[in-house]
Amino acid sequence: MLKPIMLFVFCLSCLSLSAQDLDDLDSLLVDRDIENYSLRVFSNFKVNKFSISDDDSKAKFVPNNRYGLGLGFATKKIILDIAINIKNPNKEKTSRFDLQATTILKDKNYVKIFTQVYRGFNAKNNFDEPTVFRDDIRSVSVGLNYMYTLDNIEFSYSQLKAGLSNKNSDNIFITGGVGVFGSFDYFSAKPSILSETTSPYFNEEGDIKRYQGLSFGVLAGIISYFQLPENITATVNVMPGIGLVNKKVTLQDGGYKPSNPMLYKLDFLIGLNYNLKQFYVSVSYNNSLYSTDLDYGNNYLLNLTKAKLAIGYKFNKKSK
């Protein structure tokens, strides 16, 4: 697994260095105006779940302790939130490392990165076999989304995320863009992803011990916001994409490389923001779907879900 990760990180580094000179990074990411900063407390819901399915059966794997509490800061350039995962003492523990960050570079460049490492999943199905928690199942997802937009989105995006005032007189703003994405996806189980009771519902090639895929592709999308009454802003962002993925499936006895190289993805976000002079409240729901064919009638779907409620305190000058 180490070689594909190193290759992916190297490719991302080359992309970043070719896009901007190192001397420009400070001006790209650092906002010198303290009035654009805000401190945030938030509660979030994060799920990294995946499924294997054929025409008749579906086995899905969902983690526990999906809620978190945290602190963060936001500007018109970057948002960084750090959360502590809340563990339910009555449920088995899912170990996780989950890092996601979004930034806007030079007004028109939308960038999102994520790294997610999970261990311990509830094994569910649609054929009435009992749900079982399995601490041997591990999932790793690393990715980058980049989109260049036709219009400036720095303030339109930060109105929702960072609670900044409206610098645009339009009550409705919609713009499109095109970009690229890359991802590395991996899961494994011992001895395999299916148990003795669920494996009979799939063919032999569906009883997977390990899967890994390295993908690159193109995407397009829209970013929009709507100014509503009472200082409320709404947003709807949609970014579909299509790419090629180098896949490898390891079975308990042997393995194979799926012949279909296509991968399809869909990112969408909806949200609301209530903006006051010194405070703001932001609610958002974000979903990322990655789907690919594993041959032999089997399909793989990765579903990354994130919902967040944030309350922010802005450092702008209080009115006298």
N, C-alpha and C positions, 0 to 999 in steps of 0.2 A: 504493500500500500504506500510505502514511503516514496518510491520513485514517481508515481503519478502526482502526489502532492507537491514534491519539489519542482516537477515540471510545470505544474499549474502556477505556483508562486513565482517561478522564474518568468513565465509568460506575462503575468500581471505586472511584475516589476518592469519588464521591457515596455509594456504598454504605457505605464505611468511615466517612465523616463522620457519616452518619445513624445508624449503629449505635452509635457511642461518641463522647462528647465528647472533644476533644483533650486536656483536662486529665486524662482517665482513662488515656491511652495508657501513661504511665510505670508505673502500677500494674498494668496489664494485661500488659506485656511484661517488666518488670524484676523479677527474683526477688531479694529482699534477703538471703535466707539462703544463705550461701556453701556450706553443707553440701549444698545441692541441685545444685551445679555439678559438672561433670566435664569433663576434657579427653579428647579422643578422637583416636586414629589409625585410619585406615580405608582399605580398598580397595573400590572400587566398579566396577560394570559398568553403563554407561548406553547406551541405544540409542533414537534417535529415527528410526524407520523408517516408511515408508508404502507403500501399494500401490494399483494400479489393476487392476480385474478385471471380467470379464464372465462369462457362463455357462461358457465354455470356457478362457479364457486369463487369466493373472495375471502382471503385471509388478510387482516389488517393488524397493525402493530402500533399501539398508542401508549405514550409514556404517562407516568403518574406525576404528582406535584407540579402542576402546570401553571400555578399562580406565583407571582412575585411582587415584592415591594422594593422601591428604590429611590435614589436621588439622581439628579442629572443637571446639566445646563444646556442652554440652547442659545444660538445666535441666528442671524439670517444666513450664515455660512455653513454651520455645522450643528448637529444635535448629538449629544453623547449622554446616554442614560445607563446607569449601573444598578442592577437589582439583586436582591437576595431572594433566593427561591424559598417558598413556603412549603414545608413538608408536613404531610398529614401523618400523625403517628399511627393511625389505624390502617394505613396502606403501605405496601412495599415501596421502597425508595428507588426512584430513577436518578442516577448520577448524571450530571449534565454540566457542560460548558457551553454557553450560548451568548455570542457576541454579534451584535448587528449595529451598523452605523450608516447614516445617510448624510450626504453633503451636496451643496450646489457650488460649483466652481465657475467663476467668471460669468455669472448670471444665467448661462444657457447649458451648463453641463451638469446633468443629474447623475450622481454616483451612489450606488448602494453596495455594501460589502457585508458578508455574514460568514461566521464560522460556528458550527454547531456539532458538538460531540455528546451523544447520549448513550447511556447503558442502562438497560432494564425497561422492558415494555410489556404491556398487557397484550396477549395474543388473542384477538377476537376473530369472529368469522360470521358468515351469513347462513350457515347450515346447522345451527343449533347445538354445536359442540360447546362445552363450558369454557368461559374465559379463564385463562391461566396467566399469571405474571411470570415472566422469564427474565432472570437477571443475566443470562448468557447472551442476549441479543444486544448488539452494539451498532450504532449508526453514526456516520461522520458525513457532514455536508459543508462544503466550502464554496463560496460563489461571489461573483461580481456582476452587477448590472450597470451599464453606462448608456445614457441617452443624451443626444444633442438636440435641443429644442429650437423651434423656429423663432420663438420670442423669449424675452427675459422672464425667468421664473423665480428669481431669487426672492422677491417679496411676495409673489403670489403663493409660493410654497411655504414661506416662513410665517405668513399670516395664520395658517392653521397650526403649524408645528411650534412656533416660538412666540406667538401672540403679539406680533409687531403690528403697528398701525398701517392702515391702507394707504399706500403711495400711488395707487392707481385709481382713477376716477370711475373705472368701469365696474358695474355691479356684476357682470358676468365676464369671465375670462377663460378662454379655451385655447390651448395651443397644442401642436403635435410635434413629434420628433422621431428620430431614428437612432439606433445604436447597436451595441454588441453586448453579449453576455458570455460568461464562462463559468463552469462549475465542476467540482469533483464530488462524487457521491459514492458512498460505501456502506454496506451493512454486512454483518456476519452473525453466525449463531453456532452453537455446539450442541448436538452434532449437526443440526440443520434448522432452517427457519420454521419448518413444519414439525409437529409432534407426531407420535404414533397414531393418535386418534384423528388428526386432520390431514395427514399425508395421503390417505386413500381417496380423498376428494380431488386430488390433482394428479397429473401425470408425473413420471420420474423426473423430468426436467424442471418441474415446479418445486421440487424438494431441494431448495438451494441452501448450500452451506455458506457461500460468500458471493457477494456481487460488488463490482466496482465499475465506475464509468467516469470518463473524462470528456467533457463536452465543451464545444464552442459554437456560437451561433449569432444570428442577427435578431433584432427586435424593433418594434415600432410601437407608438402609443400616443396617448393624449394625457395632458395634465390640465385640470380645470379647477376653478373655484367660483363660488356664487356668494355674493354679498346679500345676506338676508336681513330682515328687520332686527332691532334690538342688539346690534353689534354681534350678530351670529354669522359665521362664515362656514360654508359647506364645501367639500371637495370630493371629486371622483376622478381617480387616476386608473388608467387601464393600459397595460403593456404586454401584448402577446409577442411570442418569439418562436423561432424555428431554428434548429441547429443539427449538428452532427455529433455523435457520441461514440467513443471507443469503449465498448463494453466487454466485460469478461465475467462469466458465471462459473463458479466452482461448485460442483456437486460432491456428495459423499464419496463417490467413486468416479473420478474423472472431472471433466468440465468442458465448456465450449464457449465460443465467441458468437453472440447473436449476429445474424446476417444483416438485419435491418438497422442502418446507422442513424435513423432519424430520431430526434427528440423534440417534443413540443412543450412549450411552457406558457404560462399565463400568470401575470402579476396584476392584482388590482387592489386598490385602497379606497375606502370611503371614510369620511370623517366630518366632525363638527367642532367648531371652536367658538367659545363665548369670550369676548375680549372686553376687559375693563381697563381703566387707566393704569392701575398698578398690578392687577392680577389677570390671569386668563385660565380657562378650563378647556382642555382638549380631549376629545374622544375619537379614537380611530380604530379601524379594523383592516388588517392587511392579510392577503392570502397569496401564496406562490405555489403553483402547481407545475410539476415536471413529469411528463409521461413518455414512456418508450416501450417498444415491443421486444420481448425476450425470446421470440420464436416459440414453436411448438404450441401455439395458442395461448401463451402466457403473456401477461402485461404487468408492467411495474409502474406505480404512481407514487411520487413523493409529494407530500402536502405539508408546507410550512405555513403555519397560521400564527398571527400575532395581533392581539387586541390590547389597547392601552387607554387608561384614564389618567391624565396628567393635570396637575394644578401648579401653575407657575407664578413666580413673583418677579416682576420686571424691575430692572435697575434704572429705569428712566426717572427723570426728575419729577418729584411730586408737585402737583399744582399747588400754588400758594392760596 
